[in-house]
Amino acid sequence: MNTVTYPFNITGVVKPFSGNGREFGYPTANIDVPASTPEGIFAGWTLLGGKKLASVQFIGQPVTMGETIKRAESHIFDFEDRDLYGEIIEMEVLKKLRDSIKFDSADELLKQMKKDETAARLYFMQLGEI
């Protein structure tokens, strides 16, 4: 059994994928990840331009949306929605919130995404970070 040690970091160049996050009101910065990267929904920092930005992070395959490419997605809280394509970001993964699961509908996924955002924000509030 592999034990994950937190925090762990992943770095990559932001690239476009399907755009589903933006359509749901949760724009994400997406990077490629090695196949061995732990999967799930996490609270973590996204490091961009020398700043640590609180975020909720997804690592895995967005199977609910019929996608099969594993990647890391970071939804940065209270971030101006601007194009980050081509920029290098680092994701510092701090805490696993839950496993990734397939939902029966996009509506169910969106409801869970709202809960995940709330859980991540609460985590940072408990740390005194936001």
Secondary structure, DSSP 8 states (H G I E B T S, - for coil): -----SSEEEEEE------HHHHTT---EEEE--TTS--EEEEEEEEETTEEEEEEEEEE--GGGT----EEEEEETT------TT-EEEEEEEEEEE-----SSHHHHHHHHHHHHHHHHHHHHHHT--
